[in-house]
Amino acid sequence: MQAVGIDIEPDLPLPDDVITTVLRPDERVAKGEERAVFCVKEAIYKALYPLSGEIWDFADVRVQPDPACNRFSAVLSRAAGPVPAGAVLDGHLVIEDGLCLA
């Protein structure tokens, strides 16, 4: 394991203008799962920033949440220090009690 990233958010809908910033055109998620994608991307940023020292854009990661299984999978579109572009990152995603945790 090279890094750990954690994010927790209130499980509330994202404003439409934020959704268009967070989601890539090729990310298809169910209505209401946008907050989960935001939470996952924030957790990934927190894990990768210490390795790369670079600011990331939401479009630099493609996320596939699977809240029913408490999991997510994400693919990097660019390298982050020692983590190559195309790397697949898997993690835990829990949505309950009004919170989203990745």
PENORFEN-V678175 format. One record per residue. RES is the residue in three letters. PSI is psi in whole degrees, -180 to 180 (* if undefined). NEAR is the number of other ideal C-beta (glycine too) atoms within 12 Angstrom. Layout:
BEGIN
{{RES/PSI/NEAR} {RES/PSI/NEAR}}
END
This chain:
BEGIN
{{MET/130/10} {GLN/-26/16} {ALA/162/22} {VAL/136/17} {GLY/138/31} {ILE/137/21} {ASP/145/28} {ILE/135/25} {GLU/154/28} {PRO/140/17} {ASP/73/24} {LEU/154/17} {PRO/144/17} {LEU/144/27} {PRO/150/13} {ASP/-40/12} {ASP/-28/10} {VAL/-38/18} {ILE/-45/22} {THR/-23/16} {THR/-40/18} {VAL/-45/32} {LEU/135/31} {ARG/158/24} {PRO/-28/10} {ASP/7/13} {GLU/116/30} {ARG/114/15} {VAL/157/27} {ALA/148/17} {LYS/131/14} {GLY/-13/17} {GLU/2/29} {GLU/-38/35} {ARG/-38/36} {ALA/-42/46} {VAL/-44/42} {PHE/-47/37} {CYS/-45/38} {VAL/-46/46} {LYS/-36/45} {GLU/-42/29} {ALA/-41/35} {ILE/-43/41} {TYR/-44/32} {LYS/-30/23} {ALA/-38/30} {LEU/-26/33} {TYR/-45/20} {PRO/-26/17} {LEU/-33/25} {SER/-28/24} {GLY/17/10} {GLU/146/17} {ILE/136/12} {TRP/151/28} {ASP/153/16} {PHE/-30/29} {ALA/-9/21} {ASP/-6/28} {VAL/133/40} {ARG/123/31} {VAL/140/42} {GLN/99/29} {PRO/150/36} {ASP/71/24} {PRO/-29/28} {ALA/-29/13} {CYS/7/15} {ASN/41/18} {ARG/165/21} {PHE/160/38} {SER/140/24} {ALA/144/39} {VAL/130/26} {LEU/135/31} {SER/-6/25} {ARG/160/21} {ALA/152/17} {ALA/90/31} {GLY/-122/20} {PRO/-5/14} {VAL/117/30} {PRO/156/18} {ALA/142/18} {GLY/-9/15} {ALA/142/26} {VAL/125/19} {LEU/127/35} {ASP/146/22} {GLY/-176/34} {HIS/144/26} {LEU/117/39} {VAL/127/28} {ILE/109/32} {GLU/160/13} {ASP/35/10} {GLY/11/13} {LEU/155/18} {CYS/124/35} {LEU/127/27} {ALA/*/40}}
END
